[in-house]
Amino acid sequence: MSPPIILDIEASGFGVGSYPVEIGYVDAIGHPWSAQVQPHADWLHWDSEAEKLHQQSRQSLEAFGQTAREIALHLNHVFAGKTVYTDGWYQDFVWLHSLYEAAGLSPNFKLEDLGLTLSPAQKALWHDTKLSVRETFALQQHRASTDAKVLQLTWLKTADTSALMAEQA
């Protein structure tokens, strides 16, 4: 069973005017990738609470982040024609759109809600399994590629457990 490709986006804040500050993913074979996003000139919103949560300052992103265009080109290259999943579809869709708009490009892949891939048994196991995965692997929260890794590991573990439960029934 091949797990879904998971994408996660961390942002400058929540709500109107927020934009991506880090984009990360885990591919179908479990390899992580992430990039800090250099704020586009039009991106002005900054929430100090989000900075504390993500541990990334605007100044650091300006100095060390990759441009929206560099990241969008990378994502298009890696995901061309594929479906990529996220657990925060609505918000991540908006932030991904902001990235591509700043890059002057369009995504050539589809972004979907991870929940669409879950069986009822997986949904029932999801919350507790996700907590267990985060605790077992001690993965840092609110970093894009590690959050994506937690989601993919949770997907795999719930898929295995629900398959085992179905066999025993």
Rosetta constraint file for C-alpha pairs under 8 A:
AtomPair CA 2 CA 28 HARMONIC 6.43 0.50
AtomPair CA 2 CA 29 HARMONIC 7.73 0.50
AtomPair CA 3 CA 28 HARMONIC 5.58 0.50
AtomPair CA 3 CA 29 HARMONIC 7.68 0.50
AtomPair CA 3 CA 152 HARMONIC 6.79 0.50
AtomPair CA 3 CA 155 HARMONIC 7.14 0.50
AtomPair CA 3 CA 156 HARMONIC 6.46 0.50
AtomPair CA 4 CA 27 HARMONIC 7.53 0.50
AtomPair CA 4 CA 28 HARMONIC 5.76 0.50
AtomPair CA 4 CA 84 HARMONIC 7.03 0.50
AtomPair CA 4 CA 85 HARMONIC 6.72 0.50
AtomPair CA 4 CA 152 HARMONIC 7.13 0.50
AtomPair CA 5 CA 25 HARMONIC 7.17 0.50
AtomPair CA 5 CA 26 HARMONIC 5.88 0.50
AtomPair CA 5 CA 27 HARMONIC 4.71 0.50
AtomPair CA 5 CA 28 HARMONIC 5.02 0.50
AtomPair CA 5 CA 83 HARMONIC 7.57 0.50
AtomPair CA 5 CA 84 HARMONIC 5.21 0.50
AtomPair CA 5 CA 85 HARMONIC 6.04 0.50
AtomPair CA 5 CA 152 HARMONIC 7.67 0.50
AtomPair CA 6 CA 25 HARMONIC 5.39 0.50
AtomPair CA 6 CA 26 HARMONIC 5.40 0.50
AtomPair CA 6 CA 27 HARMONIC 6.69 0.50
AtomPair CA 6 CA 84 HARMONIC 5.92 0.50
AtomPair CA 6 CA 85 HARMONIC 4.88 0.50
AtomPair CA 6 CA 86 HARMONIC 5.72 0.50
AtomPair CA 6 CA 114 HARMONIC 7.92 0.50
AtomPair CA 6 CA 148 HARMONIC 5.48 0.50
AtomPair CA 6 CA 149 HARMONIC 7.62 0.50
AtomPair CA 6 CA 151 HARMONIC 7.23 0.50
AtomPair CA 6 CA 152 HARMONIC 6.49 0.50
AtomPair CA 7 CA 23 HARMONIC 7.39 0.50
AtomPair CA 7 CA 24 HARMONIC 5.78 0.50
AtomPair CA 7 CA 25 HARMONIC 4.20 0.50
AtomPair CA 7 CA 26 HARMONIC 6.71 0.50
AtomPair CA 7 CA 84 HARMONIC 6.54 0.50
AtomPair CA 7 CA 85 HARMONIC 5.98 0.50
AtomPair CA 7 CA 86 HARMONIC 5.36 0.50
AtomPair CA 7 CA 144 HARMONIC 7.72 0.50
AtomPair CA 7 CA 145 HARMONIC 7.66 0.50
AtomPair CA 7 CA 148 HARMONIC 5.85 0.50
AtomPair CA 8 CA 23 HARMONIC 5.99 0.50
AtomPair CA 8 CA 24 HARMONIC 5.38 0.50
AtomPair CA 8 CA 25 HARMONIC 6.04 0.50
AtomPair CA 8 CA 86 HARMONIC 6.13 0.50
AtomPair CA 8 CA 87 HARMONIC 7.78 0.50
AtomPair CA 8 CA 92 HARMONIC 7.28 0.50
AtomPair CA 8 CA 144 HARMONIC 5.07 0.50
AtomPair CA 8 CA 145 HARMONIC 6.75 0.50
AtomPair CA 8 CA 147 HARMONIC 6.69 0.50
AtomPair CA 8 CA 148 HARMONIC 5.54 0.50
AtomPair CA 9 CA 20 HARMONIC 6.28 0.50
AtomPair CA 9 CA 21 HARMONIC 7.54 0.50
AtomPair CA 9 CA 22 HARMONIC 5.81 0.50
AtomPair CA 9 CA 23 HARMONIC 4.63 0.50
AtomPair CA 9 CA 24 HARMONIC 6.44 0.50
AtomPair CA 9 CA 92 HARMONIC 6.10 0.50
AtomPair CA 9 CA 95 HARMONIC 7.45 0.50
AtomPair CA 9 CA 96 HARMONIC 7.96 0.50
AtomPair CA 9 CA 144 HARMONIC 5.60 0.50
AtomPair CA 10 CA 20 HARMONIC 5.81 0.50
AtomPair CA 10 CA 21 HARMONIC 5.72 0.50
AtomPair CA 10 CA 22 HARMONIC 5.11 0.50
AtomPair CA 10 CA 23 HARMONIC 6.46 0.50
AtomPair CA 10 CA 54 HARMONIC 7.32 0.50
AtomPair CA 10 CA 142 HARMONIC 6.81 0.50
AtomPair CA 10 CA 143 HARMONIC 6.86 0.50
AtomPair CA 10 CA 144 HARMONIC 5.96 0.50
AtomPair CA 11 CA 18 HARMONIC 6.42 0.50
AtomPair CA 11 CA 19 HARMONIC 5.36 0.50
AtomPair CA 11 CA 20 HARMONIC 4.27 0.50
AtomPair CA 11 CA 21 HARMONIC 4.91 0.50
AtomPair CA 11 CA 22 HARMONIC 6.78 0.50
AtomPair CA 11 CA 50 HARMONIC 7.26 0.50
AtomPair CA 11 CA 95 HARMONIC 7.67 0.50
AtomPair CA 12 CA 18 HARMONIC 5.33 0.50
AtomPair CA 12 CA 19 HARMONIC 5.54 0.50
AtomPair CA 12 CA 20 HARMONIC 6.25 0.50
AtomPair CA 12 CA 21 HARMONIC 5.92 0.50
AtomPair CA 12 CA 45 HARMONIC 6.85 0.50
AtomPair CA 12 CA 46 HARMONIC 5.37 0.50
AtomPair CA 12 CA 47 HARMONIC 5.98 0.50
AtomPair CA 12 CA 50 HARMONIC 5.94 0.50
AtomPair CA 12 CA 51 HARMONIC 7.00 0.50
AtomPair CA 13 CA 18 HARMONIC 5.15 0.50
AtomPair CA 13 CA 19 HARMONIC 7.31 0.50
AtomPair CA 13 CA 45 HARMONIC 7.42 0.50
AtomPair CA 13 CA 46 HARMONIC 6.26 0.50
AtomPair CA 13 CA 47 HARMONIC 5.02 0.50
AtomPair CA 13 CA 49 HARMONIC 7.60 0.50
AtomPair CA 13 CA 50 HARMONIC 5.25 0.50
AtomPair CA 14 CA 18 HARMONIC 5.85 0.50
AtomPair CA 14 CA 50 HARMONIC 7.99 0.50
AtomPair CA 17 CA 43 HARMONIC 7.31 0.50
AtomPair CA 17 CA 44 HARMONIC 7.48 0.50
AtomPair CA 17 CA 45 HARMONIC 5.57 0.50
AtomPair CA 18 CA 43 HARMONIC 7.64 0.50
AtomPair CA 18 CA 45 HARMONIC 5.68 0.50
AtomPair CA 18 CA 46 HARMONIC 7.23 0.50
AtomPair CA 18 CA 95 HARMONIC 7.66 0.50
AtomPair CA 19 CA 43 HARMONIC 6.86 0.50
AtomPair CA 19 CA 45 HARMONIC 7.70 0.50
AtomPair CA 19 CA 95 HARMONIC 5.51 0.50
AtomPair CA 19 CA 98 HARMONIC 6.56 0.50
AtomPair CA 19 CA 99 HARMONIC 7.61 0.50
AtomPair CA 20 CA 37 HARMONIC 6.60 0.50
AtomPair CA 20 CA 95 HARMONIC 5.60 0.50
AtomPair CA 20 CA 96 HARMONIC 7.40 0.50
AtomPair CA 20 CA 98 HARMONIC 7.68 0.50
AtomPair CA 20 CA 99 HARMONIC 6.95 0.50
AtomPair CA 21 CA 36 HARMONIC 5.75 0.50
AtomPair CA 21 CA 37 HARMONIC 4.75 0.50
AtomPair CA 21 CA 38 HARMONIC 7.13 0.50
AtomPair CA 21 CA 39 HARMONIC 7.23 0.50
AtomPair CA 21 CA 61 HARMONIC 7.31 0.50
AtomPair CA 22 CA 34 HARMONIC 6.97 0.50
AtomPair CA 22 CA 35 HARMONIC 5.63 0.50
AtomPair CA 22 CA 36 HARMONIC 4.31 0.50
AtomPair CA 22 CA 37 HARMONIC 5.36 0.50
AtomPair CA 22 CA 143 HARMONIC 7.50 0.50
AtomPair CA 22 CA 144 HARMONIC 6.16 0.50
AtomPair CA 23 CA 34 HARMONIC 5.51 0.50
AtomPair CA 23 CA 35 HARMONIC 5.55 0.50
AtomPair CA 23 CA 36 HARMONIC 6.58 0.50
AtomPair CA 23 CA 37 HARMONIC 7.29 0.50
AtomPair CA 23 CA 144 HARMONIC 5.56 0.50
AtomPair CA 23 CA 145 HARMONIC 7.35 0.50
AtomPair CA 24 CA 32 HARMONIC 7.23 0.50
AtomPair CA 24 CA 33 HARMONIC 5.42 0.50
AtomPair CA 24 CA 34 HARMONIC 3.88 0.50
AtomPair CA 24 CA 35 HARMONIC 6.39 0.50
AtomPair CA 24 CA 143 HARMONIC 7.91 0.50
AtomPair CA 24 CA 144 HARMONIC 4.48 0.50
AtomPair CA 24 CA 145 HARMONIC 4.22 0.50
AtomPair CA 24 CA 146 HARMONIC 7.91 0.50
AtomPair CA 24 CA 148 HARMONIC 6.92 0.50
AtomPair CA 25 CA 32 HARMONIC 5.66 0.50
AtomPair CA 25 CA 33 HARMONIC 5.45 0.50
AtomPair CA 25 CA 34 HARMONIC 6.41 0.50
AtomPair CA 25 CA 144 HARMONIC 6.96 0.50
AtomPair CA 25 CA 145 HARMONIC 5.10 0.50
AtomPair CA 25 CA 148 HARMONIC 5.60 0.50
AtomPair CA 25 CA 149 HARMONIC 7.54 0.50
AtomPair CA 26 CA 30 HARMONIC 5.42 0.50
AtomPair CA 26 CA 31 HARMONIC 5.29 0.50
AtomPair CA 26 CA 32 HARMONIC 4.28 0.50
AtomPair CA 26 CA 33 HARMONIC 6.41 0.50
AtomPair CA 26 CA 145 HARMONIC 6.50 0.50
AtomPair CA 26 CA 148 HARMONIC 5.92 0.50
AtomPair CA 26 CA 149 HARMONIC 5.92 0.50
AtomPair CA 26 CA 152 HARMONIC 7.41 0.50
AtomPair CA 27 CA 31 HARMONIC 5.41 0.50
AtomPair CA 27 CA 32 HARMONIC 6.56 0.50
AtomPair CA 30 CA 149 HARMONIC 7.43 0.50
AtomPair CA 30 CA 152 HARMONIC 7.83 0.50
AtomPair CA 32 CA 145 HARMONIC 5.79 0.50
AtomPair CA 32 CA 146 HARMONIC 7.78 0.50
AtomPair CA 32 CA 149 HARMONIC 7.15 0.50
AtomPair CA 33 CA 145 HARMONIC 6.00 0.50
AtomPair CA 34 CA 144 HARMONIC 6.56 0.50
AtomPair CA 34 CA 145 HARMONIC 5.53 0.50
AtomPair CA 35 CA 65 HARMONIC 7.08 0.50
AtomPair CA 35 CA 66 HARMONIC 6.77 0.50
AtomPair CA 35 CA 71 HARMONIC 7.37 0.50
AtomPair CA 36 CA 61 HARMONIC 6.37 0.50
AtomPair CA 36 CA 64 HARMONIC 7.44 0.50
AtomPair CA 36 CA 65 HARMONIC 4.67 0.50
AtomPair CA 36 CA 66 HARMONIC 6.12 0.50
AtomPair CA 37 CA 61 HARMONIC 6.22 0.50
AtomPair CA 37 CA 65 HARMONIC 4.68 0.50
AtomPair CA 37 CA 66 HARMONIC 5.17 0.50
AtomPair CA 37 CA 67 HARMONIC 6.07 0.50
AtomPair CA 37 CA 68 HARMONIC 6.44 0.50
AtomPair CA 37 CA 71 HARMONIC 7.75 0.50
AtomPair CA 38 CA 61 HARMONIC 4.99 0.50
AtomPair CA 38 CA 62 HARMONIC 4.97 0.50
AtomPair CA 38 CA 63 HARMONIC 7.53 0.50
AtomPair CA 38 CA 64 HARMONIC 7.14 0.50
AtomPair CA 38 CA 65 HARMONIC 4.16 0.50
AtomPair CA 38 CA 66 HARMONIC 5.23 0.50
AtomPair CA 38 CA 67 HARMONIC 5.16 0.50
AtomPair CA 38 CA 68 HARMONIC 6.90 0.50
AtomPair CA 39 CA 43 HARMONIC 6.02 0.50
AtomPair CA 39 CA 58 HARMONIC 7.62 0.50
AtomPair CA 39 CA 61 HARMONIC 6.81 0.50
AtomPair CA 39 CA 62 HARMONIC 6.23 0.50
AtomPair CA 39 CA 65 HARMONIC 7.85 0.50
AtomPair CA 39 CA 67 HARMONIC 7.53 0.50
AtomPair CA 39 CA 68 HARMONIC 7.90 0.50
AtomPair CA 40 CA 67 HARMONIC 7.59 0.50
AtomPair CA 40 CA 68 HARMONIC 7.29 0.50
AtomPair CA 40 CA 102 HARMONIC 6.64 0.50
AtomPair CA 46 CA 50 HARMONIC 7.92 0.50
AtomPair CA 46 CA 58 HARMONIC 7.77 0.50
AtomPair CA 47 CA 51 HARMONIC 6.44 0.50
AtomPair CA 48 CA 52 HARMONIC 6.33 0.50
AtomPair CA 49 CA 53 HARMONIC 6.22 0.50
AtomPair CA 50 CA 54 HARMONIC 6.05 0.50
AtomPair CA 51 CA 55 HARMONIC 5.38 0.50
AtomPair CA 51 CA 56 HARMONIC 5.45 0.50
AtomPair CA 51 CA 57 HARMONIC 5.88 0.50
AtomPair CA 52 CA 56 HARMONIC 7.34 0.50
AtomPair CA 53 CA 142 HARMONIC 6.67 0.50
AtomPair CA 54 CA 142 HARMONIC 5.47 0.50
AtomPair CA 54 CA 143 HARMONIC 6.45 0.50
AtomPair CA 56 CA 60 HARMONIC 6.64 0.50
AtomPair CA 56 CA 61 HARMONIC 7.11 0.50
AtomPair CA 57 CA 61 HARMONIC 6.39 0.50
AtomPair CA 58 CA 62 HARMONIC 6.11 0.50
AtomPair CA 59 CA 63 HARMONIC 6.19 0.50
AtomPair CA 60 CA 64 HARMONIC 5.82 0.50
AtomPair CA 60 CA 65 HARMONIC 7.30 0.50
AtomPair CA 61 CA 65 HARMONIC 4.55 0.50
AtomPair CA 66 CA 70 HARMONIC 6.26 0.50
AtomPair CA 66 CA 71 HARMONIC 6.65 0.50
AtomPair CA 67 CA 71 HARMONIC 6.43 0.50
AtomPair CA 67 CA 103 HARMONIC 7.86 0.50
AtomPair CA 68 CA 72 HARMONIC 5.99 0.50
AtomPair CA 68 CA 99 HARMONIC 5.50 0.50
AtomPair CA 68 CA 100 HARMONIC 6.93 0.50
AtomPair CA 68 CA 102 HARMONIC 6.18 0.50
AtomPair CA 68 CA 103 HARMONIC 5.09 0.50
AtomPair CA 69 CA 73 HARMONIC 6.01 0.50
AtomPair CA 69 CA 99 HARMONIC 7.84 0.50
AtomPair CA 69 CA 100 HARMONIC 7.34 0.50
AtomPair CA 69 CA 102 HARMONIC 7.27 0.50
AtomPair CA 69 CA 103 HARMONIC 4.13 0.50
AtomPair CA 69 CA 104 HARMONIC 7.30 0.50
AtomPair CA 69 CA 105 HARMONIC 7.61 0.50
AtomPair CA 70 CA 74 HARMONIC 6.27 0.50
AtomPair CA 70 CA 103 HARMONIC 7.91 0.50
AtomPair CA 71 CA 75 HARMONIC 6.17 0.50
AtomPair CA 72 CA 76 HARMONIC 6.08 0.50
AtomPair CA 72 CA 99 HARMONIC 7.11 0.50
AtomPair CA 72 CA 100 HARMONIC 6.15 0.50
AtomPair CA 72 CA 103 HARMONIC 6.71 0.50
AtomPair CA 72 CA 105 HARMONIC 7.29 0.50
AtomPair CA 72 CA 107 HARMONIC 7.35 0.50
AtomPair CA 73 CA 77 HARMONIC 6.13 0.50
AtomPair CA 74 CA 78 HARMONIC 6.21 0.50
AtomPair CA 75 CA 79 HARMONIC 5.78 0.50
AtomPair CA 75 CA 80 HARMONIC 7.86 0.50
AtomPair CA 75 CA 107 HARMONIC 7.85 0.50
AtomPair CA 76 CA 80 HARMONIC 5.29 0.50
AtomPair CA 76 CA 107 HARMONIC 6.05 0.50
AtomPair CA 76 CA 108 HARMONIC 5.68 0.50
AtomPair CA 76 CA 109 HARMONIC 6.93 0.50
AtomPair CA 79 CA 83 HARMONIC 7.52 0.50
AtomPair CA 79 CA 84 HARMONIC 7.57 0.50
AtomPair CA 79 CA 108 HARMONIC 7.32 0.50
AtomPair CA 79 CA 109 HARMONIC 5.80 0.50
AtomPair CA 80 CA 108 HARMONIC 5.36 0.50
AtomPair CA 80 CA 109 HARMONIC 5.40 0.50
AtomPair CA 81 CA 108 HARMONIC 6.02 0.50
AtomPair CA 81 CA 109 HARMONIC 4.94 0.50
AtomPair CA 81 CA 110 HARMONIC 7.40 0.50
AtomPair CA 82 CA 109 HARMONIC 5.17 0.50
AtomPair CA 82 CA 110 HARMONIC 6.34 0.50
AtomPair CA 83 CA 109 HARMONIC 5.90 0.50
AtomPair CA 83 CA 110 HARMONIC 4.65 0.50
AtomPair CA 83 CA 111 HARMONIC 5.91 0.50
AtomPair CA 83 CA 112 HARMONIC 6.89 0.50
AtomPair CA 84 CA 109 HARMONIC 7.24 0.50
AtomPair CA 84 CA 110 HARMONIC 6.06 0.50
AtomPair CA 84 CA 111 HARMONIC 4.98 0.50
AtomPair CA 84 CA 112 HARMONIC 6.20 0.50
AtomPair CA 85 CA 89 HARMONIC 7.84 0.50
AtomPair CA 85 CA 111 HARMONIC 5.68 0.50
AtomPair CA 85 CA 112 HARMONIC 4.86 0.50
AtomPair CA 85 CA 113 HARMONIC 5.52 0.50
AtomPair CA 85 CA 114 HARMONIC 4.92 0.50
AtomPair CA 86 CA 92 HARMONIC 7.30 0.50
AtomPair CA 86 CA 111 HARMONIC 7.23 0.50
AtomPair CA 86 CA 112 HARMONIC 6.38 0.50
AtomPair CA 86 CA 113 HARMONIC 5.32 0.50
AtomPair CA 86 CA 114 HARMONIC 5.13 0.50
AtomPair CA 87 CA 113 HARMONIC 5.85 0.50
AtomPair CA 87 CA 114 HARMONIC 5.20 0.50
AtomPair CA 87 CA 115 HARMONIC 6.94 0.50
AtomPair CA 87 CA 151 HARMONIC 7.90 0.50
AtomPair CA 88 CA 92 HARMONIC 5.75 0.50
AtomPair CA 88 CA 113 HARMONIC 7.00 0.50
AtomPair CA 89 CA 93 HARMONIC 5.66 0.50
AtomPair CA 89 CA 111 HARMONIC 7.53 0.50
AtomPair CA 89 CA 112 HARMONIC 6.40 0.50
AtomPair CA 89 CA 113 HARMONIC 5.06 0.50
AtomPair CA 89 CA 114 HARMONIC 7.81 0.50
AtomPair CA 90 CA 94 HARMONIC 6.51 0.50
AtomPair CA 91 CA 95 HARMONIC 6.31 0.50
AtomPair CA 92 CA 96 HARMONIC 5.88 0.50
AtomPair CA 93 CA 97 HARMONIC 6.06 0.50
AtomPair CA 93 CA 111 HARMONIC 7.13 0.50
AtomPair CA 94 CA 98 HARMONIC 6.29 0.50
AtomPair CA 95 CA 99 HARMONIC 6.33 0.50
AtomPair CA 96 CA 100 HARMONIC 6.29 0.50
AtomPair CA 97 CA 101 HARMONIC 5.95 0.50
AtomPair CA 98 CA 102 HARMONIC 6.15 0.50
AtomPair CA 99 CA 103 HARMONIC 6.20 0.50
AtomPair CA 100 CA 104 HARMONIC 6.04 0.50
AtomPair CA 100 CA 105 HARMONIC 5.22 0.50
AtomPair CA 100 CA 106 HARMONIC 5.77 0.50
AtomPair CA 100 CA 107 HARMONIC 6.89 0.50
AtomPair CA 101 CA 105 HARMONIC 6.32 0.50
AtomPair CA 101 CA 106 HARMONIC 7.45 0.50
AtomPair CA 112 CA 116 HARMONIC 7.64 0.50
AtomPair CA 113 CA 117 HARMONIC 7.94 0.50
AtomPair CA 114 CA 118 HARMONIC 7.19 0.50
AtomPair CA 115 CA 123 HARMONIC 7.91 0.50
AtomPair CA 118 CA 122 HARMONIC 5.58 0.50
AtomPair CA 118 CA 123 HARMONIC 6.09 0.50
AtomPair CA 118 CA 155 HARMONIC 7.82 0.50
AtomPair CA 119 CA 123 HARMONIC 6.27 0.50
AtomPair CA 120 CA 124 HARMONIC 6.30 0.50
AtomPair CA 121 CA 125 HARMONIC 6.44 0.50
AtomPair CA 121 CA 158 HARMONIC 7.78 0.50
AtomPair CA 121 CA 162 HARMONIC 5.57 0.50
AtomPair CA 122 CA 126 HARMONIC 5.81 0.50
AtomPair CA 122 CA 155 HARMONIC 7.60 0.50
AtomPair CA 122 CA 158 HARMONIC 5.05 0.50
AtomPair CA 122 CA 159 HARMONIC 6.15 0.50
AtomPair CA 122 CA 162 HARMONIC 6.15 0.50
AtomPair CA 123 CA 127 HARMONIC 7.91 0.50
AtomPair CA 125 CA 129 HARMONIC 5.99 0.50
AtomPair CA 125 CA 158 HARMONIC 6.19 0.50
AtomPair CA 126 CA 130 HARMONIC 5.95 0.50
AtomPair CA 126 CA 154 HARMONIC 6.93 0.50
AtomPair CA 126 CA 155 HARMONIC 7.78 0.50
AtomPair CA 126 CA 158 HARMONIC 6.59 0.50
AtomPair CA 127 CA 131 HARMONIC 6.42 0.50
AtomPair CA 128 CA 132 HARMONIC 6.22 0.50
AtomPair CA 129 CA 133 HARMONIC 6.09 0.50
AtomPair CA 129 CA 154 HARMONIC 6.03 0.50
AtomPair CA 129 CA 157 HARMONIC 7.35 0.50
AtomPair CA 129 CA 158 HARMONIC 6.99 0.50
AtomPair CA 130 CA 134 HARMONIC 6.21 0.50
AtomPair CA 130 CA 150 HARMONIC 6.89 0.50
AtomPair CA 130 CA 151 HARMONIC 7.15 0.50
AtomPair CA 130 CA 154 HARMONIC 5.29 0.50
AtomPair CA 131 CA 135 HARMONIC 6.18 0.50
AtomPair CA 132 CA 136 HARMONIC 5.89 0.50
AtomPair CA 133 CA 137 HARMONIC 6.03 0.50
AtomPair CA 133 CA 150 HARMONIC 6.50 0.50
AtomPair CA 133 CA 153 HARMONIC 6.96 0.50
AtomPair CA 133 CA 154 HARMONIC 6.44 0.50
AtomPair CA 134 CA 138 HARMONIC 5.52 0.50
AtomPair CA 134 CA 139 HARMONIC 5.62 0.50
AtomPair CA 134 CA 150 HARMONIC 6.32 0.50
AtomPair CA 135 CA 139 HARMONIC 7.41 0.50
AtomPair CA 139 CA 146 HARMONIC 6.21 0.50
AtomPair CA 139 CA 147 HARMONIC 7.86 0.50
AtomPair CA 139 CA 150 HARMONIC 7.50 0.50
AtomPair CA 140 CA 146 HARMONIC 6.48 0.50
AtomPair CA 140 CA 147 HARMONIC 7.69 0.50
AtomPair CA 141 CA 146 HARMONIC 6.96 0.50
AtomPair CA 141 CA 147 HARMONIC 6.16 0.50
AtomPair CA 142 CA 146 HARMONIC 7.72 0.50
AtomPair CA 142 CA 147 HARMONIC 6.38 0.50
AtomPair CA 143 CA 147 HARMONIC 5.95 0.50
AtomPair CA 144 CA 148 HARMONIC 6.18 0.50
AtomPair CA 145 CA 149 HARMONIC 6.07 0.50
AtomPair CA 146 CA 150 HARMONIC 6.18 0.50
AtomPair CA 147 CA 151 HARMONIC 6.35 0.50
AtomPair CA 148 CA 152 HARMONIC 6.24 0.50
AtomPair CA 149 CA 153 HARMONIC 6.06 0.50
AtomPair CA 150 CA 154 HARMONIC 5.99 0.50
AtomPair CA 151 CA 155 HARMONIC 6.08 0.50
AtomPair CA 152 CA 156 HARMONIC 6.21 0.50
AtomPair CA 153 CA 157 HARMONIC 6.07 0.50
AtomPair CA 154 CA 158 HARMONIC 5.99 0.50
AtomPair CA 155 CA 159 HARMONIC 5.99 0.50
AtomPair CA 156 CA 160 HARMONIC 6.15 0.50
AtomPair CA 157 CA 161 HARMONIC 6.09 0.50
AtomPair CA 158 CA 162 HARMONIC 5.88 0.50
AtomPair CA 159 CA 163 HARMONIC 6.06 0.50
AtomPair CA 160 CA 164 HARMONIC 6.19 0.50
AtomPair CA 161 CA 165 HARMONIC 6.13 0.50
AtomPair CA 162 CA 166 HARMONIC 6.14 0.50
AtomPair CA 163 CA 167 HARMONIC 6.30 0.50
AtomPair CA 164 CA 168 HARMONIC 6.33 0.50
AtomPair CA 165 CA 169 HARMONIC 6.27 0.50
